[in-house]
Amino acid sequence: MNNQTNWIKILSGFASDSKWKIMLSILLSIISVFSGLVPYWAVFKIILMMINNTYTINSIMVYIFIALIAYISQVCCFGASTMLSHITAYEILSEIRKKLAQKLMRLPLGVVESKKIGELKNIFVDKVETIELPLAHMIPEVIGNLLLSAAIFLYIMLIDWRMASALLVTIPISIFAFKKVMSGFNETYAEQMKSNNYMNSAIVEFIEGIEVIKTFNQSQSSYKKYKDAVDNYKIHTLNWFKNTWGYMNLGASVLPSTFLGILPVGMYLISINQLNYAEFFLCIVLSLGVVAPIKNFTNYVNHLKSIQYALTEVNQILSLEELVLSTKFKKPQHYEIAFNNVGFSYNKDKDDLVFKHLSFTVPENNFTAIVGASGSGKSTIAKLISRYWDVTSGEITIGGINIKDIESKQLNDLVGFVGQDNFLLNLT
């Protein structure tokens, strides 16, 4: 429940400027649903008049006109509701992507560099895009579908409560089947998303690096990583489907079979003169429309999970610690670099420091070499000077000024860094 509440809260934050569109979309969807019931009522009235031989051409035309107006209202309201929900969905997607881009600009470059390009592309493009389809359709369709089912059931209840009860005869078996389908859903879906993320990262990295792969004749090993990622995703997907196909087919077959209860109960009630043929016919027609919306709703369960996981990953990026910017920038008067009792940890854990109590001075106008074994932290020390990350303890100064108090643009002008593994942003 907490996870569900969290992702709904996150989504609400992105939709703060579109709430009136969402509410209007829901209202139009509700109007569309109830307008869709009116033609059934009109047909019922016409059949009832014919059975009782009380019809006239004018009375039939009145009900046809009412049904036509209601149908036009249903189509127009549903179209407007869907249009508003799509506009809202893309506004939310735009807001998410803009906030992600703004966040990356404020993150330490070391944090950005630690993310694989495939992972970032997957979040920015694919994961965010998965929110659109369910969001654009769930607002009008899910609410409308559930209300439609409830309204039809209540209407049949008004006709005869026994017919309404007969309508539910397939529900227990369907619940059992869908419960089996959902068994272990969270764990399986998490593994599926993990496999999907790995595959996307492998594909993007393979395509982005194809020139280097060909140049250094690494195509065989690189293609193997790509192939293994795709095969891993295929295995996860097929195993999931194989475990749920049987129960899914059972539920999908039994749930719509409303005639199993409606027909025998209806015929019995007619035989004892407690239900007329017009009411029986109307119950049969309405029963066809009560289960389909519920079945459609079950299709959105997977979409709900995709929204949850996408927003969780988006929130993980947005929750990363940003570079602390000073409110009063200072300009160095000379360029001596000094490490004063510096300690550093990649995860900000003071008990897991890469190095600690590091102090040394790099005089200006001199060449200084840092010598040490592989993995001893030489590159990390150099990157700290350009604020790839912030130090965990102590301070680094240039010209006696803490680098945190030097404006980012000025610091970039002062410090240049060329690493062993180049990381170039697009258009640089």
C-alpha positions in Angstrom: 0.0 0.0 0.0 2.9 2.4 0.8 4.4 1.9 -2.6 1.1 2.4 -4.3 0.5 5.6 -2.3 4.0 6.9 -3.0 3.8 6.6 -6.8 0.3 8.1 -6.8 1.8 11.0 -4.8 4.7 11.4 -7.2 2.3 11.4 -10.2 0.1 14.0 -8.5 3.1 16.2 -8.1 3.7 16.2 -11.9 0.0 16.7 -12.6 -0.5 19.7 -10.3 -1.1 22.0 -13.3 -3.4 19.6 -15.0 -5.8 18.6 -12.3 -8.8 20.6 -13.7 -8.3 18.7 -17.0 -8.3 15.4 -15.2 -11.5 16.2 -13.2 -13.2 17.4 -16.4 -12.1 14.3 -18.2 -13.6 12.1 -15.4 -16.8 14.1 -15.4 -17.2 13.7 -19.2 -16.5 10.0 -18.9 -19.2 9.6 -16.3 -21.7 11.5 -18.5 -20.7 9.3 -21.4 -21.3 6.1 -19.4 -24.8 7.0 -18.3 -25.6 8.3 -21.8 -24.6 4.9 -23.1 -27.3 3.2 -20.9 -30.1 5.3 -22.3 -30.4 3.5 -25.7 -30.9 0.2 -23.8 -33.6 1.7 -21.8 -35.3 3.1 -24.9 -35.2 -0.3 -26.7 -36.7 -1.9 -23.5 -39.5 0.6 -23.6 -40.2 0.0 -27.3 -40.3 -3.8 -26.8 -42.5 -3.4 -23.7 -45.0 -1.3 -25.7 -45.1 -3.8 -28.5 -45.7 -6.7 -26.1 -48.5 -4.8 -24.5 -49.8 -3.5 -27.9 -49.8 0.1 -26.7 -47.3 1.5 -29.2 -47.8 4.2 -31.7 -45.5 5.5 -34.4 -45.1 8.8 -32.5 -44.2 7.1 -29.3 -41.7 4.8 -31.0 -40.1 7.9 -32.7 -39.8 9.6 -29.4 -37.8 6.8 -27.9 -35.7 6.5 -31.0 -35.0 10.2 -30.8 -34.0 9.9 -27.1 -31.7 7.0 -27.9 -30.1 8.9 -30.8 -29.5 12.0 -28.7 -28.0 9.8 -25.9 -25.8 8.0 -28.3 -24.5 11.3 -29.8 -23.9 12.6 -26.2 -22.0 9.4 -25.4 -19.7 9.7 -28.4 -19.0 13.4 -28.0 -18.4 13.2 -24.2 -16.2 10.1 -24.6 -14.2 11.8 -27.4 -13.8 15.0 -25.3 -12.8 13.0 -22.2 -10.2 11.0 -24.2 -8.8 14.2 -25.8 -8.4 15.9 -22.4 -6.8 12.8 -20.9 -4.3 12.6 -23.8 -3.4 16.3 -23.4 -3.0 15.8 -19.7 -0.8 12.7 -20.2 1.6 14.4 -22.6 1.7 17.5 -20.3 2.8 15.2 -17.4 5.3 13.4 -19.6 6.7 16.8 -20.7 7.0 17.9 -17.0 8.7 14.7 -16.0 11.3 14.9 -18.8 12.0 18.6 -18.1 12.5 18.0 -14.4 14.8 15.0 -15.1 16.9 17.2 -17.5 17.1 20.0 -15.0 18.1 17.5 -12.3 20.9 16.1 -14.3 22.3 19.7 -14.8 22.5 20.1 -11.0 24.0 16.7 -10.2 27.7 16.0 -9.8 29.2 14.9 -13.1 30.6 11.9 -11.3 27.1 10.7 -10.5 25.9 11.3 -14.1 29.0 9.4 -15.4 28.2 6.5 -13.2 24.9 6.0 -15.0 25.1 3.9 -18.2 23.9 5.8 -21.3 21.5 3.0 -22.0 20.0 3.3 -18.5 19.5 7.1 -18.8 18.0 6.7 -22.3 15.7 4.0 -21.0 14.4 6.2 -18.2 14.2 9.5 -20.2 12.6 7.9 -23.3 11.2 4.4 -22.7 10.2 4.4 -19.1 8.6 7.8 -19.2 6.8 6.9 -22.4 5.2 3.8 -20.8 3.3 6.2 -18.5 1.4 7.8 -21.5 -0.7 4.9 -22.7 -2.2 3.8 -19.4 -2.5 7.4 -18.1 -4.3 8.7 -21.3 -6.7 5.8 -21.4 -7.2 4.8 -17.7 -8.6 8.2 -16.7 -11.7 8.0 -19.0 -11.9 4.3 -19.7 -11.3 2.6 -16.3 -13.5 5.0 -14.4 -16.1 4.8 -17.1 -15.9 1.0 -17.4 -16.3 0.4 -13.7 -19.2 2.8 -13.4 -20.8 1.2 -16.5 -20.6 -2.2 -14.9 -22.0 -0.9 -11.6 -24.8 1.0 -13.3 -25.8 -2.0 -15.4 -25.8 -4.3 -12.3 -27.9 -1.9 -10.3 -30.4 -1.5 -13.2 -30.8 -5.3 -13.5 -31.2 -5.3 -9.7 -34.1 -2.9 -10.1 -35.7 -5.3 -12.7 -35.2 -8.4 -10.5 -32.6 -9.0 -7.8 -32.5 -12.7 -8.7 -31.4 -11.9 -12.3 -28.7 -9.7 -10.9 -27.5 -12.5 -8.6 -27.5 -14.9 -11.5 -25.2 -12.5 -13.3 -22.5 -13.1 -10.7 -22.4 -16.9 -11.1 -19.1 -16.8 -13.0 -17.3 -14.4 -10.6 -16.0 -16.9 -8.1 -14.2 -19.1 -10.7 -12.9 -15.9 -12.4 -11.5 -14.5 -9.1 -9.8 -17.8 -8.4 -8.2 -17.8 -11.9 -7.0 -14.2 -11.8 -5.8 -14.6 -8.2 -3.5 -17.4 -9.5 -2.4 -15.2 -12.3 -1.5 -12.4 -9.8 0.3 -14.8 -7.4 3.9 -13.6 -7.1 3.2 -10.8 -9.6 5.3 -8.1 -7.8 8.4 -10.3 -7.6 8.0 -11.5 -11.2 7.4 -8.0 -12.6 10.4 -6.7 -10.7 12.6 -9.3 -12.3 11.0 -8.6 -15.7 11.8 -4.9 -15.4 15.4 -5.6 -14.3 15.9 -7.9 -17.3 14.3 -5.3 -19.6 16.5 -2.5 -18.2 19.6 -4.6 -18.8 18.6 -5.5 -22.3 17.9 -1.8 -23.2 21.2 -0.7 -21.8 23.1 -3.4 -23.7 21.3 -2.5 -27.0 22.0 1.2 -26.7 25.6 0.7 -25.7 26.1 -1.8 -28.6 24.7 0.6 -31.1 26.5 3.7 -29.7 29.8 1.9 -29.6 29.6 0.0 -32.9 32.3 2.2 -34.4 34.8 1.5 -31.6 33.8 -2.2 -31.6 34.6 -2.6 -35.3 37.8 -0.5 -35.0 39.3 -2.7 -32.3 37.8 -6.0 -33.6 35.7 -6.5 -30.5 32.5 -7.5 -32.3 32.4 -11.1 -31.1 32.6 -10.3 -27.4 30.4 -7.2 -27.6 27.7 -9.0 -29.6 27.8 -11.8 -27.1 26.9 -9.4 -24.3 24.1 -8.0 -26.5 22.8 -11.5 -27.4 22.9 -12.7 -23.8 20.9 -9.7 -22.6 18.2 -10.3 -25.3 18.1 -14.0 -24.5 17.8 -13.3 -20.8 14.8 -11.1 -21.4 13.2 -13.7 -23.7 13.6 -16.4 -21.1 12.1 -14.2 -18.3 9.2 -13.3 -20.5 8.4 -16.8 -21.8 8.7 -18.3 -18.3 6.2 -15.7 -16.9 3.8 -16.3 -19.7 4.0 -20.1 -19.4 3.2 -19.9 -15.7 0.1 -17.7 -16.3 -1.3 -18.7 -19.7 -3.6 -21.5 -18.3 -5.2 -19.5 -15.5 -5.4 -16.4 -17.7 -7.3 -18.3 -20.4 -9.6 -19.8 -17.7 -10.5 -16.5 -16.3 -10.9 -14.8 -19.7 -13.2 -17.6 -20.8 -15.4 -18.0 -17.8 -15.8 -14.3 -16.8 -17.8 -13.2 -19.9 -20.1 -16.3 -19.8 -22.9 -14.5 -18.1 -25.5 -16.6 -19.9 -24.6 -19.5 -17.6 -26.7 -17.8 -14.9 -28.9 -15.4 -16.7 -30.6 -17.9 -19.1 -31.7 -20.6 -16.7 -32.8 -18.2 -14.0 -34.6 -16.0 -16.5 -36.5 -18.9 -18.1 -37.5 -20.2 -14.6 -38.8 -16.7 -13.6 -40.8 -16.5 -16.8 -42.3 -19.9 -16.2 -43.6 -18.8 -12.8 -44.8 -15.5 -14.3 -42.4 -13.4 -12.1 -40.6 -11.9 -15.2 -41.9 -10.8 -18.5 -40.2 -11.3 -21.9 -39.3 -7.7 -22.3 -37.5 -7.6 -19.0 -35.8 -11.0 -19.8 -34.6 -9.7 -23.2 -33.3 -6.5 -21.5 -31.4 -8.5 -18.9 -29.8 -10.6 -21.6 -28.6 -7.5 -23.5 -27.4 -5.7 -20.4 -25.5 -8.8 -19.2 -23.3 -8.7 -22.3 -22.2 -5.2 -21.2 -21.5 -5.7 -17.5 -18.5 -8.1 -17.7 -16.6 -6.7 -20.6 -15.7 -3.4 -18.8 -14.4 -5.4 -15.8 -12.4 -7.6 -18.1 -10.9 -4.5 -19.7 -10.0 -3.2 -16.2 -7.9 -6.4 -15.6 -5.8 -5.5 -18.6 -4.8 -2.3 -16.9 -3.2 -4.0 -13.9 0.0 -4.5 -15.8 -0.1 -0.9 -16.9 -0.5 0.3 -13.3 2.7 -1.6 -12.5 4.5 -0.1 -15.4 3.5 3.4 -14.1 4.7 2.5 -10.6 8.1 1.2 -11.7 8.6 4.1 -14.2 7.8 6.7 -11.5 9.9 4.9 -8.9 13.0 5.1 -11.2 12.2 8.7 -12.1 12.0 9.5 -8.4 15.3 7.8 -7.7 17.0 10.2 -10.2 15.1 13.2 -8.8 16.1 12.2 -5.2 19.9 12.1 -5.9 21.9 14.6 -3.9 22.8 17.7 -5.9 26.0 19.8 -5.8 25.8 22.3 -3.0 26.1 25.8 -4.5 27.3 28.7 -2.5 25.2 31.8 -2.2 28.3 34.0 -2.2 30.9 33.1 -4.9 34.5 34.1 -4.5 37.2 34.6 -7.1 40.7 33.1 -6.5 43.6 35.5 -6.5 46.1 32.8 -7.2 45.9 29.2 -8.3 47.6 27.0 -5.7 45.6 23.9 -5.0 45.4 22.5 -1.5 43.8 19.3 0.0 43.1 19.9 3.7 42.4 16.7 5.6 40.2 15.4 2.8 38.2 12.2 3.1 36.0 10.8 0.4 33.4 8.1 0.0 31.3 7.4 -3.1 28.3 6.7 -1.0 28.9 9.5 1.6 29.5 6.9 4.2 32.3 8.1 6.6 32.9 4.4 7.5 33.6 3.5 3.9 36.1 6.1 2.8 38.3 5.6 -0.3 40.9 7.7 1.5 41.0 9.9 4.6 43.1 12.6 6.2 44.6 13.5 2.8 46.5 16.7 2.8 48.9 18.1 0.2 49.6 21.2 -1.9 50.0 21.7 -5.6 51.9 25.0 -6.2 50.8 27.1 -9.2 53.0 27.3 -12.3 54.4 23.8 -11.6 54.0 20.3 -12.9 52.8 17.9 -10.1 52.5 14.1 -10.6 50.4 11.9 -8.3 52.0 8.4 -8.4 50.4 5.2 -7.0 49.2 1.7 -7.6 46.2 1.0 -9.9 43.0 1.7 -8.0 44.7 3.7 -5.2 42.5 6.8 -6.0 44.7 8.9 -8.3 41.9 9.7 -10.8 39.5 10.2 -7.9 41.8 12.9 -6.4 42.0 14.7 -9.8 38.3 14.5 -10.3 37.5 15.9 -6.9 39.4 19.1 -7.9 36.8 19.7 -10.7 33.9 18.7 -8.4 33.0 15.5 -10.1 31.9 14.8 -6.5 32.0 16.7 -3.3 34.4 15.6 -0.6 32.9 13.7 2.4 35.1 15.5 4.9 37.8 18.3 4.8 38.1 20.8 2.0 39.8 21.5 -1.3 40.9 25.0 -2.0 42.1 26.9 -5.1 43.9 30.1 -4.2 42.8 29.6 -0.6 39.1 29.5 -1.5 37.0 26.4 -1.0 36.0 25.1 -4.5 32.4 25.0 -3.3 32.6 28.8 -3.1 33.8 29.1 -6.7 31.1 29.5 -9.4 30.8 26.3 -11.5 31.5 28.1 -14.8 34.6 29.7 -13.3 35.8 26.4 -11.8 35.4 24.7 -15.2 37.5 27.5 -16.8 40.2 27.0 -14.2 40.3 23.1 -14.1 40.5 20.8 -17.1 40.4 17.0 -16.7 41.1 14.3 -19.3 40.4 10.9 -18.0 41.4 7.4 -19.1 37.7 6.7 -20.1 36.4 9.8 -22.0 32.7 10.7 -21.3 31.6 13.3 -23.8 28.1 14.8 -23.7 26.4 15.3 -27.0 27.3 18.5 -29.0 30.5 18.9 -26.9 
